[in-house]
Amino acid sequence: MSCTTILVGKKASYDGSTIIARDDDSGSGRYDPKKFVAVAPKDQPRHYRSVLSHVEIDLPDDPCRYSIVPNVLPNRGILAEAGVSERNVAMSATETIAVNERVLAADPMVVLQPADESDGTPEVPGGIGEEDIITLVLPYVNTAREGVKRLAELLETYGTYESNGIIISDVNEIWYVETIGGHHWIARRVPDDCYATIPNQLGIDYFDFDDAFSDAREFMCSADLPEFIETHHLGRTAGTQGGTHGSHCNPRTIFGTATTKDHIYNTPRAWYMQRYLNPSEDWDSPAARYTPTSDDIPWCREPENAVTIEDVDFLMSAHFEGTPYDPYGTIGTQESRHRYRPIGINRTGHMVAMQIRPYAPESSRSIMWISYGSGPFTAATPFYANVDDTPAYLRDTTPEVSTDCLYWSNRLIAALADAHYYETSNMVEGFAEAARAFGHRLVERTDAKLAALEAESADGFQNIAQMEESNDEMAEYLRKHVTKLLNDVLYTSSNLMRNSFAMSDRWN
């Protein structure tokens, strides 16, 4: 799916947490309702069949509990999208990326081949994809590194029918995996003191084969990747056949794309995120090193200041504020304000920032900062991940429009406020600021209660009950204040309707 990703290493974050965050944007013309659910081990399938590709896989009999934010409608499978397990491993899958035609020729995608009744040809299943990956990996691994290895085994065994970017993190590491064609893959660890930005484009720009085939401290890949590059003439380094500089290469150049559409849809998003996190650099003058259409924007870099949850929430909902490219802006031109695809768009289903905190006990270490709907009109708020059940306001999203659930309420607010952005922006910003502040206070208060419970008893059930109580309190806060925001935005937008008429009869 279309989406934007930011990854924050533990030394680059404000409190030593690893943070992985991703928007999940539906395809054009479609809006996928979302829900927040906990999956118990008894509910995890032991034999899995993909809805889209029909691939069938037997799964281990020892899954752990995990929480996810999947689609409400089952027509395209589970599509877990973002999840955290009770073992404090987080995943986001998948960032839709693209590989070039030479890669696709060398290692074709594994697509479903329907049965042909005319000649009796049987159906041939496709590989795994976005629908499947979290369900197949997350409940079975203890660390992010184990997650990379399990995913790699699945890719090499079953292949994939699409180009995917997958993020896997734990309290110590963040790994980003990119699929290369149908069966190949690369993975790079986000440096602890860096953040990484990925906008629907193959992004890793440096790969060290020596490390990958020795200690694998920072890099991992398919066992035959160097031979794959050389055999199929994928390299593009002038004067070489293999396209690698001895022990390293630039995967973005070898495997990725750099098209005119990338310069409209992808590179501007990476440019804006790095412009925000490294503001002292020149991003806007004619002499700027990187522009919205640069193909060489770094995959990762050190931020000027430690990255906060508020930074992540802002960037995942950004619409190029402060530039000529802001669709709600007043600078630039009508053309420039709609030149590039913003980060926060109308089709966003949810944003989930998964924070794994080294200073918290293992039982309450993971927080999922969740928002539903179009980012500029909502706010991410915290929910403990290691729970047996989730609040109804976020869990019981209906397929049809209903203000009884957070998803649809946020969608209604966004559609109303968008048409009157400046008249409603103070209301939306006030709500977002208050909601995040309440969320931080709630987490601190809950952490203190959990510490007291930990001192009194080792009973994990008590801890889970306390975390569920905190989640319910956050949900109830949202229900109350989202309802008020909807009321305020509706009133303001109603007064600004084009058929408004100030004069009313004398009895009113």
URPE-V790210 format. One record per residue. N is the residue number from 1. OMEGA is omega in radians with two decimals (none if undefined). NEAR is the number of other ideal C-beta (glycine too) atoms within 12 Angstrom. Layout:
N;OMEGA;NEAR / N;OMEGA;NEAR
This chain:
1;3.06;39 / 2;-3.11;34 / 3;3.10;45 / 4;-3.07;46 / 5;2.94;54 / 6;-3.12;53 / 7;-3.05;52 / 8;3.11;46 / 9;-2.98;37 / 10;3.10;34 / 11;3.10;25 / 12;-3.11;34 / 13;-3.02;39 / 14;-3.07;23 / 15;3.13;25 / 16;3.10;24 / 17;2.81;41 / 18;-3.13;45 / 19;2.99;50 / 20;-3.05;50 / 21;-3.13;51 / 22;2.90;53 / 23;2.96;51 / 24;-3.07;46 / 25;3.13;38 / 26;3.09;31 / 27;-3.09;18 / 28;3.13;13 / 29;-3.11;9 / 30;3.09;17 / 31;-3.04;33 / 32;3.07;35 / 33;-3.07;36 / 34;3.08;44 / 35;3.14;38 / 36;-3.03;46 / 37;3.00;34 / 38;-3.12;38 / 39;3.12;34 / 40;3.12;19 / 41;-3.12;21 / 42;-3.12;14 / 43;3.10;18 / 44;-3.12;30 / 45;3.03;23 / 46;3.00;19 / 47;-3.00;14 / 48;3.05;31 / 49;-3.13;23 / 50;3.10;32 / 51;-3.03;25 / 52;-3.04;26 / 53;3.13;34 / 54;3.07;28 / 55;-3.13;34 / 56;-3.03;21 / 57;3.00;27 / 58;-3.07;15 / 59;3.12;23 / 60;-3.07;19 / 61;-3.09;14 / 62;3.13;14 / 63;3.02;27 / 64;3.10;28 / 65;3.09;33 / 66;3.13;42 / 67;-3.07;47 / 68;3.10;44 / 69;-3.04;49 / 70;2.99;38 / 71;3.04;33 / 72;-3.10;32 / 73;-3.08;22 / 74;-2.99;16 / 75;3.09;15 / 76;3.08;24 / 77;-3.04;29 / 78;-3.13;37 / 79;-3.06;37 / 80;3.00;41 / 81;-3.14;51 / 82;-3.11;53 / 83;3.06;50 / 84;-3.13;53 / 85;3.09;44 / 86;3.08;34 / 87;3.11;33 / 88;2.94;43 / 89;-3.13;46 / 90;3.10;53 / 91;2.92;55 / 92;-3.07;51 / 93;-0.04;50 / 94;2.94;41 / 95;3.13;45 / 96;3.14;35 / 97;-3.13;43 / 98;3.00;33 / 99;-3.05;39 / 100;-3.02;28 / 101;-3.14;18 / 102;3.09;25 / 103;-3.12;38 / 104;3.09;26 / 105;-3.08;16 / 106;-3.12;27 / 107;-3.04;33 / 108;3.04;23 / 109;-3.13;32 / 110;-3.04;32 / 111;3.10;23 / 112;3.07;25 / 113;-3.10;19 / 114;3.07;15 / 115;3.09;14 / 116;-3.09;11 / 117;-3.09;9 / 118;3.14;7 / 119;3.08;7 / 120;3.13;8 / 121;-3.12;11 / 122;3.07;12 / 123;3.04;17 / 124;-3.10;18 / 125;3.03;27 / 126;-3.14;29 / 127;3.11;39 / 128;-3.14;49 / 129;-3.09;41 / 130;-3.14;45 / 131;-2.85;36 / 132;-2.74;45 / 133;-3.12;49 / 134;3.14;49 / 135;-3.07;38 / 136;-3.01;43 / 137;-2.89;47 / 138;-3.05;48 / 139;-2.98;40 / 140;-3.05;32 / 141;-3.12;36 / 142;-3.13;24 / 143;3.07;29 / 144;-3.14;42 / 145;3.06;28 / 146;3.12;25 / 147;3.09;44 / 148;-3.09;40 / 149;3.11;25 / 150;3.11;35 / 151;3.14;44 / 152;3.12;37 / 153;3.12;23 / 154;3.14;38 / 155;-3.10;44 / 156;-3.12;27 / 157;-3.00;19 / 158;-3.08;32 / 159;3.09;33 / 160;-3.14;48 / 161;-3.12;34 / 162;3.10;34 / 163;-3.00;37 / 164;2.90;47 / 165;-3.02;51 / 166;3.13;53 / 167;3.11;51 / 168;-3.10;49 / 169;2.91;51 / 170;-3.05;37 / 171;-3.08;32 / 172;-2.97;25 / 173;2.92;36 / 174;3.08;49 / 175;3.08;47 / 176;-3.09;51 / 177;3.03;50 / 178;3.08;50 / 179;-3.11;49 / 180;-3.06;46 / 181;-3.04;41 / 182;-3.00;33 / 183;-3.06;29 / 184;-3.06;41 / 185;2.98;48 / 186;3.10;51 / 187;3.09;42 / 188;3.07;43 / 189;3.07;40 / 190;3.11;42 / 191;-3.04;29 / 192;-3.07;27 / 193;-3.06;20 / 194;2.88;33 / 195;3.08;44 / 196;-3.13;47 / 197;-3.09;47 / 198;-3.13;48 / 199;3.09;44 / 200;-3.10;40 / 201;3.06;44 / 202;-2.89;42 / 203;-3.06;49 / 204;-3.02;44 / 205;3.07;32 / 206;3.13;31 / 207;-3.09;41 / 208;-3.11;29 / 209;3.13;32 / 210;3.13;20 / 211;-3.09;21 / 212;-3.07;33 / 213;3.02;21 / 214;-3.07;13 / 215;-3.10;13 / 216;3.13;24 / 217;-3.05;19 / 218;-3.02;32 / 219;3.00;35 / 220;3.13;38 / 221;3.03;41 / 222;-3.05;35 / 223;-3.07;19 / 224;-3.00;22 / 225;3.11;39 / 226;3.11;31 / 227;3.10;18 / 228;3.12;33 / 229;-3.07;38 / 230;-3.08;21 / 231;-3.06;19 / 232;3.04;28 / 233;-3.09;18 / 234;-3.09;36 / 235;-3.12;27 / 236;3.13;25 / 237;-3.08;20 / 238;3.06;9 / 239;3.11;9 / 240;3.06;17 / 241;-3.04;16 / 242;3.12;25 / 243;3.07;31 / 244;3.08;30 / 245;-3.09;22 / 246;-3.04;14 / 247;-3.09;17 / 248;3.13;28 / 249;3.04;36 / 250;-3.09;30 / 251;-3.13;46 / 252;3.14;37 / 253;-3.06;31 / 254;-2.99;42 / 255;-2.92;44 / 256;3.14;38 / 257;3.05;28 / 258;-3.03;27 / 259;3.05;19 / 260;3.11;12 / 261;3.06;17 / 262;-3.10;31 / 263;3.05;25 / 264;-2.92;21 / 265;-2.94;31 / 266;-2.99;42 / 267;3.11;36 / 268;-3.12;41 / 269;3.08;44 / 270;3.12;47 / 271;-3.07;39 / 272;-3.14;41 / 273;-3.13;47 / 274;3.03;41 / 275;-3.12;35 / 276;-3.05;34 / 277;3.06;35 / 278;-2.94;29 / 279;-3.08;17 / 280;3.11;12 / 281;3.08;22 / 282;3.14;14 / 283;-2.91;29 / 284;-3.08;22 / 285;3.09;10 / 286;-3.13;8 / 287;-3.07;10 / 288;3.13;17 / 289;-3.13;19 / 290;3.12;27 / 291;3.12;26 / 292;-3.12;33 / 293;3.13;25 / 294;3.11;25 / 295;-3.04;28 / 296;3.05;21 / 297;-3.04;37 / 298;3.07;31 / 299;3.12;37 / 300;3.09;35 / 301;3.10;31 / 302;3.07;23 / 303;3.09;36 / 304;3.09;18 / 305;3.11;18 / 306;-3.04;25 / 307;-3.12;43 / 308;3.03;29 / 309;3.13;39 / 310;3.06;29 / 311;-3.13;32 / 312;-3.12;44 / 313;3.10;37 / 314;-3.07;34 / 315;-3.14;44 / 316;3.09;50 / 317;-2.97;45 / 318;3.04;43 / 319;3.08;35 / 320;3.11;37 / 321;3.10;28 / 322;3.12;20 / 323;3.08;28 / 324;-3.02;22 / 325;-3.13;35 / 326;-3.13;27 / 327;3.07;30 / 328;-3.00;31 / 329;3.13;24 / 330;3.07;16 / 331;-3.08;17 / 332;-3.10;20 / 333;3.08;13 / 334;3.12;13 / 335;-3.08;11 / 336;-3.11;19 / 337;3.10;22 / 338;-3.08;21 / 339;-3.02;23 / 340;3.09;34 / 341;3.11;37 / 342;3.04;39 / 343;3.09;47 / 344;-3.06;39 / 345;-3.09;39 / 346;-3.01;30 / 347;3.12;28 / 348;3.08;41 / 349;3.06;44 / 350;2.90;48 / 351;3.09;47 / 352;3.01;51 / 353;-3.06;52 / 354;-3.02;53 / 355;3.12;47 / 356;-2.88;43 / 357;-3.08;37 / 358;-3.07;23 / 359;-3.12;19 / 360;3.06;31 / 361;-3.09;28 / 362;-3.06;24 / 363;-3.12;32 / 364;-2.99;40 / 365;-2.96;36 / 366;3.10;45 / 367;3.03;43 / 368;3.07;49 / 369;-2.95;46 / 370;2.90;54 / 371;3.09;51 / 372;3.01;45 / 373;-3.04;47 / 374;-2.99;40 / 375;-3.10;44 / 376;-3.05;38 / 377;-3.14;40 / 378;-3.14;43 / 379;3.07;45 / 380;3.13;46 / 381;-2.92;48 / 382;3.05;43 / 383;3.08;49 / 384;-3.04;50 / 385;-2.99;49 / 386;-3.06;42 / 387;3.09;42 / 388;-3.11;26 / 389;-3.09;27 / 390;-3.09;39 / 391;-3.10;33 / 392;-3.08;22 / 393;3.08;36 / 394;-3.06;44 / 395;-2.95;34 / 396;3.09;23 / 397;-3.12;37 / 398;3.05;22 / 399;-3.13;19 / 400;-3.11;14 / 401;3.10;17 / 402;3.08;18 / 403;3.07;23 / 404;-3.12;20 / 405;-3.04;33 / 406;-3.06;48 / 407;-3.06;42 / 408;3.09;32 / 409;3.12;39 / 410;3.10;50 / 411;3.13;37 / 412;3.11;30 / 413;-3.10;42 / 414;-3.11;37 / 415;3.12;24 / 416;-3.05;32 / 417;-3.12;37 / 418;-3.09;28 / 419;-3.11;22 / 420;-2.95;28 / 421;-3.06;30 / 422;3.13;17 / 423;-3.08;21 / 424;-3.00;33 / 425;3.12;24 / 426;3.11;18 / 427;-3.10;30 / 428;-3.13;39 / 429;3.10;23 / 430;3.09;19 / 431;-3.07;35 / 432;3.14;33 / 433;-3.13;20 / 434;-3.11;23 / 435;3.12;37 / 436;3.11;33 / 437;3.09;21 / 438;3.14;26 / 439;3.11;38 / 440;3.12;28 / 441;-3.12;20 / 442;3.14;32 / 443;3.12;36 / 444;3.14;22 / 445;3.14;20 / 446;3.09;34 / 447;3.12;29 / 448;3.10;19 / 449;3.14;25 / 450;3.10;34 / 451;3.10;19 / 452;3.10;16 / 453;-3.14;25 / 454;-3.14;21 / 455;-3.09;13 / 456;-2.99;13 / 457;3.07;15 / 458;-3.08;12 / 459;-3.11;14 / 460;-3.13;22 / 461;3.10;16 / 462;3.12;21 / 463;3.13;34 / 464;3.12;28 / 465;3.13;25 / 466;3.12;33 / 467;3.09;42 / 468;3.08;30 / 469;3.09;25 / 470;3.13;37 / 471;3.11;40 / 472;3.12;26 / 473;3.10;28 / 474;3.14;42 / 475;3.13;38 / 476;3.04;22 / 477;-3.14;30 / 478;3.14;43 / 479;-3.10;26 / 480;-3.00;21 / 481;3.03;34 / 482;3.08;42 / 483;3.10;25 / 484;3.13;22 / 485;3.09;38 / 486;3.11;34 / 487;-3.11;22 / 488;-3.14;26 / 489;3.11;36 / 490;3.14;25 / 491;-3.13;19 / 492;-3.12;26 / 493;3.11;26 / 494;3.13;18 / 495;-3.10;18 / 496;3.11;19 / 497;-3.06;14 / 498;3.10;10 / 499;3.13;8 / 500;3.13;12 / 501;-2.98;9 / 502;-3.09;7 / 503;3.06;7 / 504;-3.06;8 / 505;-2.94;6 / 506;-3.14;5 / 507;-3.11;4 / 508;none;6
